[in-house]
Amino acid sequence: LAKTTQPISMDSYEGQEVNITCSHNNIATNDYITWYQQFPSQGPRFIIQGYKTKVTNEVASLFIPADRKSSTLSLPRVSLSDTAVYYCLVGETQGGKLIFGQGTELSVKP
Amino acid sequence: GAVVSQHPSWVICKSGTSVKIECRSLDFQATTMFWYRQFPKQSLMLMATSNEGSKATYEQGVEKDKFLINHASLTLSTLTVTSAHPEDSSFYICSAPRDRKEYFGPGTRLTVT
């Protein structure tokens, strides 16, 4: 299982774009990159997933360079409600287990 | 999207008693489910993999006789904390995979007094 490294915490202000980068140097060929969001006392919630290049959905974008050794979650125009912990996970998601890293605690200020 | 529920959402029990936590996949079948434990200000720690119709697989350091897992159907896995002690107080979360994503339950807050 690929180990991930993220910044422990980040601060931002409402309306700004936030980019959280995750390193996963030993990612395997079959591994996907998935980001989850977790609010206090709740289970994590799926945000976005990708294999390579760029993926965009209604809430975020995910940028993955050609070597796939890192990925960047981009949250456009954050609001106070985006204050949460964001986890980057790497693995085969067809029933394969996921090992959580420490995550990034994002604090959005007014 | 896929929904995973947990019951109860919170429970308080006395030291030495056992507590059962249920995890259900409401709109899909899951041959595999995962159980995590999360302490305050920490990340999720995988405890075990629950396999429908067979024994669970426990992560290193997790006592299988203390944390009993039963995956009796394709939509239900249960975690029983036996002879609970205050140090077992934690937030327990289950998940089930579908379509290359992991769907998590809302979590169960266990407090052992």
Contacts between the chains, C-beta under 8 A, distances in Angstrom:
chain1	res1	chain2	res2	distance
A	32	B	100	6.0
A	34	B	101	6.8
A	34	B	102	7.4
A	36	B	102	7.7
A	36	B	104	7.8
A	41	B	91	6.8
A	41	B	107	6.6
A	41	B	109	6.8
A	42	B	106	6.0
A	42	B	107	6.3
A	43	B	4	7.6
A	43	B	6	7.9
A	43	B	93	4.9
A	43	B	95	7.4
A	43	B	104	3.4
A	43	B	105	5.2
A	43	B	106	5.2
A	43	B	107	5.0
A	44	B	44	7.1
A	44	B	93	7.7
A	44	B	95	8.0
A	44	B	102	7.8
A	44	B	104	4.9
A	45	B	104	7.1
A	46	B	101	5.2
A	46	B	102	7.2
A	46	B	103	7.2
A	49	B	100	6.7
A	49	B	101	6.4
A	87	B	43	7.3
A	87	B	44	7.9
A	89	B	102	7.9
A	93	B	97	6.0
A	93	B	100	4.2
A	93	B	101	6.3
A	93	B	102	6.5
A	94	B	97	6.9
A	94	B	100	6.5
A	95	B	31	7.2
A	95	B	32	4.5
A	95	B	97	5.0
A	96	B	97	7.7
A	97	B	34	6.1
A	97	B	46	6.0
A	97	B	49	5.7
A	98	B	34	7.4
A	98	B	46	7.2
A	98	B	95	7.9
A	98	B	102	6.0
A	99	B	46	6.2
A	100	B	36	7.6
A	100	B	43	4.6
A	100	B	44	4.4
A	100	B	45	7.4
A	100	B	46	7.4
A	101	B	43	6.5
A	102	B	43	5.3
A	103	B	43	5.6
